[in-house]
Amino acid sequence: MSLSIPKEWVEVKLNEVCSKITDGTHKTPNYKENGIRFISIKNIRPFARINWKVYEKYISIEEHKKLIRRCNPEIDDILFPRIGTLGFAKRIDFEEEVSIFVGLGLLKPIRKYINSKYLESYMNTLDIFLLSYNKANGTGRKTLPLAETRNFPFPLCPFNEQTRIVEKIEELFSSLDKAVGVLKKTQEQLVIYRSSVLKAAFEGKLITISEREMFTCQIKDFADVGTGSTPKRGVRKYYENGTIPWVTSSCVNDELVMTSKEKITTAAIKETNCKIFVKGSLLIALYGEGKTRGKTSELGIDAATNQACAVITFQKASKVVKEYLKYYLKKEYEQMRQKASGGVQPNLNLRIIKNLYIYIPKSINKQILIIGEIESRLSVCDKLEETVRQSLKKIEYLRQSILKQAFEGKLVPQDPNDESAEKLLERIKKEKLAVSSKKRKK
């Protein structure tokens, strides 16, 4: 990759402006309840502070002292994922001692001459994202070799200009962050609104309906509830050249399931507990981390499932009953989660789903009216959510546009009074040479 930079700048290798480019320990440490924080890829995201809530691990001080002989993360160093999700970076903006795993790379900029925020912003550009994937090894979970990272091109500009660029980026990003905050708040409010619509619909506040027009039954009274299984992973004939969609509980995050990450073969259907469920069946996640458990969605295709999904089929019931039940289950999401049993990760099961009670109008016309009122209100919500999603995407495009201008020298003007990039590079080389000479003497 060749950089498009002003004539006053110099294109160098990343290794030339860093005192060290390395990664964390290659051995899984012994985790403790407290001690030194151990940072994972899960903790970092571009344009956001390190999130300890997502993944919080600790190692002993003794083990940390052994690890820092090779890799000693410090304030203003840059962390970047080199395994799995590539192409973004996070500056360490705190003074707390930490250790990192092999999945994270570490850049130690020569701080006297390189603004750490300038380097962090550059490592978050689309060009570095693409370059990282192009230079990574592997077909599935890619790994970016450190040797490739050391050879990444870097746009070296005068130090004062680095500072001006950083200040301008921060000013523009601050405005974008405020807009993101408003949009995220809108998303939260739409979630609350959806819940309130469903609650009102089934409490008779959207359509007036008397008690005598209602009756109570269990799901097993009008639908079949089943599940699938996971064909043995080591048996190639169950997966190789598979044509049958095989969905897992993660698919319930989609309102309508139209694809699957994996497919299985007819041999898996014949020889295991897997079965094909028809399009239109409802899915409920029986277990899963976070908010997955208890979520409901609908199959938009014929598909098999794993054992983490309950599947409700309606051979004898009308489509109206299915739609009514789908919205009713969405309304009952929190209540269903509370019915889960187990230890560390509570689970739902088929018995719980089959025995769930549903309060339903005797008249199909009343069911249709309730569904119509729900869909009328939620369709407005859908349009607003799509507008918010598109706005968030545009903001990310704007971030990349700002970064592109910054590292092409178009975001702030060049100042002829600045020390030239060539002279800055000469000083960097002299300092690195002096440090290298000291190490050899020792």
N, C-alpha and C positions, 0 to 999 in steps of 0.2 A: 504494500500500500504506500503510495507516494502522497505526501501532504500538499494541499494547496494553501500556501502561506505567503505573507508579504515578503518582499525582498530583504527587509530589515531583520527578518527572523532566520533561524537556522534549524534545519531538520536534523535531529540526532537520534540515537537509540535510547530507549528508556533506561537501559543499564548505565548510560553515561551520566544521568542526572540523579541516580540513586546510589547510596552507599551499600545497599544490600537489597536483593530480590530473592526471597526465600518462601518457605511454607512452614506449616506447623508440624507437630509430632505425627509420625506415621504409625504409632502404636496407640490403641485405645487405652486411655488412662483409667486408673481406679477412681471412680467418682465418689465424692464425699457429700455430706449434708451441708457443709460450709467450707470455706477456705478461699481459694483463688478461683475466680470465674473462668469458665472454659467456653470460648466462643465457637459457635457452629455457624454454618451457612444459613441456618434457619433464623438466626438472630439479625441478619442484615438484609436491608432492602435499599434500592437506590432512592436518593432524595428523601431519606427518612432517618431518624435517630435509631441507634441500635435498640432492638426490642427484646428486653430480658424476659418478658412474660411468655413469649412463644416457646422458648427453650432455655431453661436455667439449670446449668450444671456447674459443679465445683470440683476442684482437685486439691490435694494437700499442698501446703507450702513447700514441703520437701521435694515433692514430684515436680512442682513448678520450677524450682531452682535448677533441676536437672534439664528441664525443657528449654529454659531461656538461654542456655549455652549455645543453642542452635538458632533459636528464634525468640527474640525478646520484643514483643509488641509494646510500643510506647505512644504517648500522645503525639498526634500529627502524622503517625504512620498510616498507610493506606491498606485496608483489607480488600481483597477481591476473591470471589469464588473461582476456583480452578477445576472443580469437579461438579458435573451436573449442570446447574443453571449458571451460565457464563455471561460475562459482558457487563458487569456493573461493579461499583466499588463504594467503600464507605471509609471515611477518615475517622480515626480514633480521636474523639473530641473530649476525652476524660483522662484523668491522671491515674486511675485505678490500675493496678497490675492485673494482667490477664494472660492466659495461654490460649493457643489456637490449635485446631486439628489440621490434618494434612489437606482437607478439602478447601482450606483458605490459604491464599497466597498473601504475602506481605511485602509492600514497597516501603523502603526507608529513603525518602527524598533527602537530598543534601539541603537542609533547611536554610542555610545561609544564602543560598542562591535560587532555591525553588520553593515557591509558595505552595504549601501542602494542599490548600483548597483549590488552587489552580490545577494541580495534578489530579486531585479527586474528581473535579469536574470533567477533565479530559478523559479519565477512565470510565466515565458514564456516558460518553458519546455513542451514537449509533455506529460510527466507524469502528470503535473498539469492540463493540458488541459483535459486529459481523466478523471482524478480524479474529476475535477469540474463538468463534465457532469454526472458522476456516482453518485455524492452526491447531485445533483440538484433535485428539486421537479418539478412536472408538466410534461405534455406530449407534449404540444405545445411550448409556450414561457417559458423556464425553469428558475427557480430561485434557486440560490445557497444560502442556509442559512448561516448566519455568524457563527453559532455554528459549522457547518461542517468545515468552513474555519479555525477556531481557532484550530481545531484538525488535520489539514494537517501536515504530517511529514516534517521536515526541517533538511537538512544536515549541522550540525554545525561543522565548522572546525576552526582552529586557525585564529585569526584576520589577521595576516600577510599573511596567505595563502589565505584568502578571497581577499585581495588586489592583490596578484599575479594572482589569477584566473581572477579577473575583468580586469586587465591589458592585459592578454592574450586573453580574449574574445574580448575586444575592438580592439586589434591589428588584430585579424582574421576577425572580423566583418567589420572592416574598408576596408579590401581588398574586401570582398563580396559586400559591399555598392558601391564601385567603379564599380564593375562588373555589378551590378544592374543598376547603372546610365547609363552605356554604352548600356545595353539592352533596357532600357526605351527610350533612345534617338533613338535607331534603330526602335522601335515601332512607335515613332512619325514620323520618316522619311518614314516608310512604309505607314502610313496614307496619308502623302503628296503625295507619289508616286501613290497610288491608285487614288487619286483625279486627279492627272495630267494625268493618263492614260485615265480616263473617259472623262476628258475635251478634250484631244487630239482626242479621238475617235469620239466625236460628233461635233468637229470643222473640220472634214475632214482631219486630219493630220496623221491618221493611214492608212486609205483607201481613195484614191483620188476619189472624187465624185463631180460632177458639180451641180450648183443650179437647173438646169432644171430637174435633176434626183430626186429632193427632193420635198416633199409637207408638208404642215402644217395642222394638225387636232387637235381636242380635244379628251381627253380620252373617253368621252361619245360617240364619233362617232364610236368606235369599241369595247367598253367593257362596262360591267355593273358595277356600283359602289354602294355598299350597306354597311350596318353596322349591328351590333347585339345589344344586350342589356344585362343588369344585372338582372336576375330573383330575385325577392324579397327575401332578405336574411332570413327572418323569416319563409319562407314556406319550410318545410323540404322535401316535395315531389319533390322539384325542384333540390335538391342537394344530398339527401341521396341515396347511392348506384348508383350514376350517372355513366354512361358509355360513355357519349359523351364528348370528349375533349372541354374545354371552355377556350379560350386564351384571354389574355389582352395585352395592349400596351407594357408591359415589354418584351414580347416574340420577338419583332422586333429586339432585340439585337442579336438574333440568325439568321444566314444567311438562314437557313432552319428550320422551326418550326416543330419538330417531337414529342413533348410532351406538356402537359399542367399541371400546378400545381393543377387545379381544374377540376372536371367533373360535368356535369349536366344531368338531366334525360329527357326522351322523353316527360314527362309532361311539362317540362319547354319549350320545343320546340313547343308543341301544344298550350300552354296557355299564352305564352309571345311573345315578339317581337324577340326572339332568332330564328336564323335559321342556318342550317348547310351549310357551304361553302365547295366546293370541293377542293381536293388536287390540288395544282398548282396555286391556287388563290394567288394574291399578297396582302400583308398587308401594310398599312401605318398608323403609329401612329398619331392620330389626336391631342392628347395632352399627356402631361407627363412632369415630371421634368427633369432638366438637358438637355441631348442631345437626349432624346427619341423622342420628337415631330418631325415628318417629316421623320423618318427613315423608310426604306422599307425592307421587307423580304418576304419570300414565304412560303405558307403552304405546308408542306410535308405530311400532313394527312388531312382527312376530319374533320372539326372542326367548332364549333360555336365560336363567339367572343363577347366581350362586346362592349359598345358604343364608346370606346376610339380608336377603330380601323376602318379604312375604308378598305373595301375588294373589290378588282378588280377581276372580273371573265371574262373569255374569251370563252364563249360558241361557238361563230362563228369565232373567230380569230385564226390564227395559233399559234403554240408554238413559232415560231420565233418572232412574234410580241410581245408575252409576255416577252421573254428574252430581246428583244430590249428595251421594256418599263421599265423593271426592272432596267437595267443599266442606262437608261436615268433618271429615278427617283432618283437613287443614286447620279447621277451627279448634279441633281437639288436640293439636300438636303438643302443647305443653302438658296436658293431662295424660296423654299417652306416654310421654317421656317419664312421668312420675310412676307409671305402672311397671316400668322396667325393673328387673331384679338382677342381683349379682354383686360382685365385689368392686374391684377397681374400675371396671367398665361395665355398668349395668346394661342388660340386654332385654329386648322384647322377645316374645316367642309366638308361635302360631296359635297357641291356646288363648293367649291374651287378645290377639287380633280377632279370632273367631268369636270370642265371647263379648266383644265390645258392644255396648248398647247404643242404639241410634234412635233418635226421636224424629219421626217422619210423618208428614201429612198422609192421610188415607187417600186423598184425591190427587191424581197425577197432575191435574190442572194446577193445583196449589203448588205442587213441587216445581212445575214449569215456571210459575210466576216467581217463586223464590229464586230459582236459578237465574232467571232473566234479570231480576233486580241486582243480584250479586255480580253477574257478568257485565251489566251496564256500568256499574260503579268501578269495577276492577279494570275495565277496558281503558277508562280515563287514567287510572293509576299506571297501567302498562305503558301508555303513551308518554306519560311524565317520566317514568323510569328509563325508557329508551332515550328520551331527550337528555336526561342526566348522564347516562352511560356515554352517549356520543360527546357530550361536553367534556367529560373526564378524559376521553380519548384525545380530543382536540388539545387539551391542556398538555398532555404528554407529547404530542406533536410539536406544540409551541416550545416546550422545554428543549427538545432536540434541535429545533430551529435556532433557538438562542445559543445553544452550545456550538452548533455548526458555525454560526457567525463569529462566535468568540474565538474559535481556534483556526479561523481563516483570517483573523485580524480585522474583522469588519464590525465588531461590537463597540470598540472604543478607538479613538484615533491614535496613531503612533506619535510619539513626542521625540523630535530630533535631539533634545537635550538629554535623553536617557542614555545610559551606557549601552553600547551596542551588544547584540546577542553574541557576536563573535568574541568580543572581549570577555563577556560573561562566561562563555564556554572555555576560554583559555584559563580563566581563574579556577573553574571547576576542575579542569584536567590537572592543573598544578596541585590543587589541594588533594585530589585523589592519589596523585603520584606520591605526594609527601606522606600521606597516611599509609600507603602501600610500603614505602621505604621503611617507615617506623616498625611496621609489622614484621618485615623481613629481618630487621636488626634484633628484634626481640627473640 
